[in-house]
């Protein structure tokens, strides 16, 4: 069950006058927003809007989010979600599904000073997440800053809890203005043409901020197969039915046992690739 921890009136000892300064000391200079290349022109002009604000303003956008996840986090649709570390489950998924036609926006950590900002210990789609007011010092001792500062990430080598910690969020009420965008990180220079000419100076090419989704190094046992949830038989991913009668609308990950939709190309929990 989700928990919101807010400051009680007069609790000055628990109030941080500048969460930005605390983050500076922890090495967190930027937050990150993962988006489709097609959304960049609008963001640079209007800012990053919350899901509800974009809908209300009738602003079209390319949605790369998981709709099932969005349903579980709809109570936060008035906020713009930013990551402390972009190298997480969401990035791995969208790199596979969007074929790298995405950008990671670097957002100044000063945005956390905006009124109404929140910090979550894990992804707010998780039932057991805890959300803190940004000026409440209690979250200072909760987040795993060693992990959040790490860039050499192999999801398969992390525990489930560490993967959850990696998706800690900063939630900014309604809007992140364009002035807070300090960089546009791309995996390859061939995508630079998607960025308006006036903003080419913000572009950074940094493959290390992305996953190498075509490499199987360190991923022992990635065989491009799936398991039948009914009888346990192993199948190639393009097979639609098992001999036991199971029709693959769902499949089981052979590595971690998670039951997921059959259309997925990888397991979001352990990185198992269902197709090579």
C-alpha positions in Angstrom: 0.0 0.0 0.0 1.3 3.5 -0.9 2.4 5.8 1.8 2.7 9.6 1.7 5.0 11.2 4.3 4.4 14.9 4.6 5.8 17.5 7.0 3.6 18.3 10.0 3.1 21.9 10.9 6.0 23.2 13.0 8.3 20.3 12.2 11.2 22.6 11.2 13.8 20.1 12.3 12.6 17.7 9.5 12.6 20.4 6.9 15.4 20.8 4.4 15.7 24.4 3.1 17.4 23.2 0.0 17.0 19.6 -1.2 19.1 20.7 -4.3 22.1 21.3 -2.0 21.7 17.9 -0.5 21.6 16.3 -3.9 24.7 18.2 -5.0 26.6 16.7 -2.1 25.4 13.2 -3.1 26.6 13.7 -6.6 23.1 14.0 -8.1 23.4 17.0 -10.4 20.7 15.9 -12.9 17.4 14.1 -13.1 16.4 12.3 -16.3 13.3 12.1 -18.5 13.0 9.3 -21.1 11.0 10.3 -24.2 10.4 9.6 -27.9 12.4 11.8 -30.3 9.1 12.9 -31.7 8.3 14.7 -28.5 11.4 16.8 -28.3 10.3 19.9 -30.3 7.1 20.2 -28.2 9.1 19.8 -24.9 11.7 22.4 -25.9 8.9 24.9 -26.7 6.3 24.1 -23.9 8.2 22.1 -21.4 7.4 18.6 -20.1 3.8 18.5 -19.0 2.1 16.1 -16.7 -0.1 13.5 -18.3 -3.2 15.2 -17.1 -2.0 18.7 -18.2 -1.1 17.4 -21.7 -4.5 15.8 -22.1 -6.3 18.9 -20.8 -4.3 21.2 -23.2 -5.0 18.7 -26.1 -1.3 18.4 -26.8 -0.5 15.3 -28.8 2.5 13.2 -27.9 4.1 9.9 -28.7 3.5 7.7 -25.7 6.3 5.2 -24.9 5.0 4.3 -21.5 3.6 1.0 -20.5 -0.2 1.5 -20.3 -0.7 -1.1 -17.6 1.9 0.7 -15.5 0.2 4.0 -16.2 -3.1 2.6 -14.9 -1.4 1.7 -11.6 0.1 5.2 -11.2 -2.8 7.3 -12.3 -3.1 9.1 -8.9 0.2 10.8 -9.9 -0.8 11.9 -13.4 -0.7 15.6 -12.2 3.0 15.2 -11.8 6.0 14.9 -14.3 8.0 11.8 -13.3 11.8 12.1 -13.4 14.4 9.5 -12.7 17.5 9.8 -10.6 19.1 7.2 -12.8 17.8 6.5 -16.3 19.5 3.2 -16.7 16.5 1.1 -15.4 13.8 -1.2 -16.5 11.9 1.4 -18.4 14.9 2.4 -20.5 15.6 -1.3 -21.3 12.0 -1.8 -22.4 11.7 1.3 -24.6 15.1 0.7 -26.2 13.8 -2.6 -27.4 10.4 -1.4 -28.4 11.3 2.0 -29.9 14.5 0.8 -31.5 16.6 3.5 -29.9 14.6 6.3 -31.4 14.4 8.0 -28.0 16.2 10.7 -26.0 17.2 11.0 -22.4 16.7 14.6 -21.3 19.0 15.9 -18.5 17.0 18.0 -16.1 18.6 20.4 -13.6 18.3 19.2 -10.1 17.1 22.7 -9.1 13.7 21.7 -10.4 13.1 19.8 -7.1 12.8 23.2 -5.4 9.5 23.9 -7.2 6.5 23.9 -4.8 4.7 20.7 -4.4 7.6 18.4 -5.6 7.7 14.9 -4.2 10.3 12.1 -4.0 9.5 8.4 -4.1 11.7 5.6 -2.9 10.8 3.3 -5.9 8.5 3.5 -8.9 5.1 4.8 -7.8 3.4 2.1 -9.8 4.5 -0.3 -7.1 2.0 -0.9 -4.3 4.6 -0.6 -1.5 6.1 2.7 -2.6 6.6 5.6 -0.2 6.4 9.3 -1.3 7.9 12.1 0.6 7.5 15.9 0.3 10.8 17.1 -1.3 11.7 19.3 1.6 11.2 16.5 4.1 14.7 15.2 5.1 13.4 11.7 5.8 14.0 10.5 2.3 17.7 11.4 2.6 18.4 8.1 4.4 16.0 6.0 2.3 17.4 6.3 -1.3 20.3 4.1 -2.4 22.5 6.9 -3.7 25.4 4.5 -4.5 23.1 2.7 -7.0 21.5 5.9 -8.3 24.9 7.2 -9.2 26.0 4.0 -11.0 26.1 3.9 -14.8 27.6 0.4 -15.4 24.3 -1.3 -14.8 23.4 -4.9 -15.7 19.8 -5.4 -14.6 20.2 -9.2 -14.5 22.9 -8.8 -11.8 20.6 -6.8 -9.5 18.1 -8.1 -6.9 14.4 -7.3 -7.4 14.7 -4.8 -4.6 17.7 -3.1 -6.2 15.8 -2.9 -9.5 13.0 -1.2 -7.6 15.4 1.2 -5.9 16.9 2.1 -9.3 13.5 3.5 -10.3 13.2 6.1 -7.5 11.5 9.2 -8.8 11.2 12.9 -8.4 7.6 14.1 -9.1 7.2 17.7 -10.3 3.8 19.1 -10.1 2.1 19.9 -13.5 5.1 21.0 -15.5 8.9 21.1 -16.0 9.7 24.3 -17.8 12.1 24.3 -20.8 14.7 26.3 -18.8 15.4 23.2 -16.7 16.4 21.0 -19.7 20.2 21.1 -19.7 21.0 18.3 -22.1 19.6 16.0 -24.8 21.4 12.6 -24.7 21.2 10.4 -27.8 22.7 7.0 -28.4 24.0 7.8 -31.9 24.6 11.0 -33.9 22.3 9.8 -36.6 19.4 10.9 -34.4 20.6 14.5 -34.2 18.3 15.5 -37.1 15.3 15.0 -34.9 16.4 17.9 -32.7 15.5 21.5 -33.8 18.5 23.5 -35.1 18.3 26.1 -32.3 18.9 23.3 -29.7 21.7 21.3 -31.3 24.1 22.7 -28.7 22.3 20.7 -26.0 22.9 17.4 -27.8 25.3 14.8 -26.2 26.1 11.5 -27.7 26.7 9.0 -24.8 26.2 5.3 -25.4 27.1 4.6 -21.8 23.9 6.1 -20.6 22.0 3.5 -22.7 21.9 -0.3 -22.6 23.6 -2.3 -25.3 20.5 -4.2 -26.2 22.2 -6.2 -28.9 24.9 -7.6 -26.7 24.4 -10.8 -24.7 27.7 -10.5 -22.8 27.1 -11.3 -19.1 23.6 -12.7 -19.9 24.1 -16.4 -19.6 21.3 -18.5 -20.9 19.6 -16.0 -23.2 18.2 -18.5 -25.6 15.3 -16.7 -27.3 12.7 -19.1 -25.8 9.7 -19.0 -23.4 8.0 -21.5 -21.0 4.4 -22.7 -21.1 2.7 -21.6 -17.8 0.5 -24.6 -17.9 2.9 -27.6 -18.4 6.4 -26.0 -18.2 7.4 -27.0 -21.8 10.0 -24.7 -23.4 9.0 -23.1 -26.8 10.5 -20.7 -29.3 8.9 -17.3 -28.8 7.0 -17.2 -32.2 5.1 -20.4 -31.3 1.4 -19.6 -30.5 0.2 -22.8 -28.9 1.6 -25.6 -26.7 0.9 -29.3 -27.1 -0.9 -29.2 -23.8 -3.5 -26.9 -25.3 -2.2 -23.6 -23.8 -2.6 -20.6 -26.1 0.2 -18.1 -25.6 -1.6 -14.9 -24.6 0.7 -15.2 -21.6 4.1 -16.8 -21.2 6.5 -17.6 -18.4 10.1 -16.3 -18.3 12.5 -19.3 -18.2 15.0 -17.3 -16.0 12.9 -15.8 -13.2 9.4 -17.4 -13.7 7.5 -14.2 -14.1 4.2 -14.5 -16.0 4.0 -11.8 -18.6 2.1 -10.9 -21.9 3.2 -12.9 -24.9 3.9 -9.9 -27.1 6.8 -8.7 -24.9 10.3 -9.3 -26.3 12.1 -9.3 -23.0 11.4 -9.9 -19.3 11.2 -6.5 -17.5 12.3 -8.2 -14.3 15.5 -10.1 -15.3 16.3 -9.0 -18.9 15.6 -12.4 -20.4 15.4 -12.0 -24.2 12.6 -14.0 -25.7 14.0 -13.4 -29.2 17.6 -13.1 -30.3 
